[in-house]
């Protein structure tokens, strides 16, 4: 007897200039059928097409953005209606205003909502319109610090067909001095531990080096924190699976994102990898900064 193929639809949306084209290309390389610049009202017919195609078209991605104009206001309601019959997930791409301004200036194009105003006027108007949709997204990706290759790799890790898990967890290290990661679902603070920066032989190493990792994890409270945090994450990740939330970004911060947070992320990744139906990946946002 043939196994029924689950129909999947991915809605790729977000801020103009945040990388939708790159994500669309990466998904296409993974075998997704990608439709770009689709008015939200065309999503229902597209889902019907996916359902009729069955196993020959199991995964389809629709890139939907502010170019849909009046149709865009209906997108959230349409997505909610579609979820009753198809596994629909929403990926929202974002970036800081300053990064978006630089990207638009680099290609010498106006923002779709700019009109007679400035680039920042257009970006602000779009951010306001998309606020509720961002809040409801299954996965938010901040592309401010990512080049096109890093973004494509992130999408490949998240949506590759082989080894798909109930929840894909990204463990992200970062430095508080560079700002909170806007795409994190959960944030924890590793600054309660002594900073290896003040140890001469450790200063120029990172949390990926065994000497730093051993130092961090030997400190009072380090193992107790890891044990307690892993235990606290068990019901959270189980709940994500029940609610079909397929992605979670868990961020651990320290001052500069080089020592304590990196060591903690690596330790948590090793622990969470043992969870059933959980796929874990690691990112170090600020490791390369001076």
N, C-alpha and C positions, 0 to 999 in steps of 0.2 A: 504494500500500500504506500502510495506516495505521501511524503510529509508535507503538510500544508506550510507554505512559505508566508511568513509574516510580512505584511506590506509596511514599508517604512517611508516616511516623508520628512525631509529636513528643510526647514525654512531658514534661510540665511538672510539676515537683515542687520540693521545698525546704522551707524553714522557714515555719511558720505566721506570717502577718503580713508576709511578704517581698514580696508583690505578685502572687500567682498569679492573682487575679481580674482585675487590670489586664492581665496578659499574655494571659489567655484572651480578653478583650474585644478586645485589639489583634490577635490572630491571627484572630479571627472577622471583624474589619473587613478583613483581608487575604484573606478567602475560604477560610480553613481551616474545616473542620467540627470544632467544639470540643465535647468531652464533659467535663463537670465532675464531680469527686468520684467517680471511677470506681475500684471495687475492683480491685487489680492482677490478680486472677484473671479479670476480665472483659476483659483486654487481648487474649487469644487470640481469643475470639469477635469482638472488634472488628476485629482484623486480617483475619479471614476475611471480615467484611463489606466492608472496604476492598478486598480482592482481588476479591470478586464484583462490586463496584460499578465497578471499573476506572476509565476516564477520567471518569466522572460524579462520582467521589469520590476524587480523586488525593491529597489532603492532609488528614490528620486529626490533631487534637491532643487528647490526653487529659490532663486535670489530675488528678494523683494526689497525695494527701497523707496526713498522719498520721491523718486521719479513717478511713482504711482499716483501722486497728487491726491485727488479727492478719494480715490479708492483706498488709500493708505489708512484712512480713519477707521475703516471697517476690518482691518487686518486682525486685530486681537479677537474680535467676536467670531470671525470666520475660523480662526485657528481653534478656538474652543469648541466650535461645532464639529470640526473635522476630527477632533480627538475621540469622538464617540465611536468611530469605526476604523481608524487607522492610527498606527503608532507615529504620531507627529511630534517632532522636537524642534525647538527654536534656538538658533545660535545668534547671539547679538554681538556684533563687533563694535568696539569703542576705541577711543584714543583721546588724549588730552586736547584741549582747544589749541594750544600752541603747536602741537605736532600736526594737527589737521591743517592749520594755517600754513605751515611750512610745506606740507604735501601739495596743497592747492597752488601755492605760489610756484612750486617746482615745475608743475605741469601747465601753469599759466591759464588756469580755467576758473571761472566763477563758481561759487557754491550754488546748487540748484535753487535754494531759497533766498539767495542774496538780494535779488532785485536791484534796486538803486542804492542799497546799503553797502556795508563792508562785509568781508569774509566772516568776521566774528558775529555780525548780525545774522547771517545765514546759518552759521553753526549753532548759535543760541536758539534760533527758531526751531531748527531740526531737533536739537537736544530736548527742548520742551515738548515737542510733539511725540517723541519716542520714549519719554520717561516711563510711562506705564508698561509699554511693551518690553523695555529693558528689564523692568522689575519682574515680569512674568517669564522671562527667557529661561530655558533649561541650562544654557551655557553662555556665560558672558566672557569674551576674550578681549583684554586690553592689549592692543597692538602697538602702543606707544613706543615700547622698547624693542620691538621685533622687526627684523628685516623680512623681505618676502620669503626667503628660504626658511627662516625660523618659524614663520607663521605657517608655511606649508607643512613643515615637519610636525608642528603642533596638531594640525588638523589630521594629518596622517595617523599620528598616535591615537587621536580621539576616535576616529571613524573607520579605521582599517577593519576589514571584515573578519580576518582571522582572529580567533581568541577573544571575540567580543564578550565583555563581562556585563553583569547587571549594572555596575557603577564603575566608571573610570575615574579614578582619583588622581588629581595632580597635586603633588606636594611641592610647595613653592617657598624657597627661602628669599628673604628680602631685608633691606636695611631701612629702619625707620627714618633715618636722616634723609632718605630719598623719597619718602612718602609711602603711604599705605597702598597696596595693590588694589585697584578698583574692581578687579574681577574675582576677588576672593570670596568664597562662601563663609569660611571660618578663619579667624586670625588668632594666633597665640603669640605670646611675648617671651622670648628666651633671654631677655636682659636681666633676669633675676640671677643669672649665673655669672661668675667672674669672667672678665673679658680677656681672651688670650692675646689681644693686641698689646697688652701691657707686659707680656712675657717676651723678652728679647728674642729668644730662639724660635718663638711661634709667630711673631708679628707678621712676617712676610710669607707665612704659609696660609692655608685655608682649611676650612672644615672638611675638605676632601682628603687632607693629609692625615694619616693615622696618628701622628703625634698630637695634632690639634683635636681630633675626634676623641682620642683617649683622654686627653686633658678635660675636655668639656663634659664627657659622660661620667668622669670620676668625681665631679664636683657634688657637694651635698645638695640633694634635692633633684638632681638631673634624672636619675633612674626612676625616682618616685613620680616625677612629672610625666615621663614617657609612659609608665605603667598606667597612671590615672587617665591620661589623655587618650590612650588607645582604648581603655575600658569605656570612656565617655563616648568615643566615636562609634562603638559597636551598634547601639540603638539608632544613632543618627544615620549611619550608612544602610542599616536594615530598612529604616523608614524611607530613605531615598529610593531603595529598590521597590518597595511597595507602592510608592507614588510615581514610579517610572521616571524618576529624575536620574538621567543617565550619566551625569558628570558632576563632579564636585572638586573645587579648588580649595585646598587647605594650606594656609600661609603661616609660616613661622618666621618671626622677625627678630633681629638683634640691631645693634646700632648701625653697623655698616653693611650687613648682609654678607660677611666674608667668613666668619669663624663659627660662632655659636649656632646661628640659624641653619647654616649648611650642615653642621654635624647633627643637629637635631632632626632635620629633614631626612637625612640619610638613615638615621636610626628608626624613625617612624616609618619610612618606606619599607624597611626590612620587616617590621612588625605587621604592617597592614597587608603586605603581600601574602600573608598566610590566611587572610580572610577569604571565605568562599565567595565566588562571583564578584570579586573586586580586582580590577587591573590598576596597577600603580605606576605612575611616571613621575619623574623628578625634574624640576626646573630651578635654577639659581639665578634670580633676576639681576642681582647686583654684584655678582661675583667678579666680573671683569672691570668694575669701576676702580678708579684710583682712590 
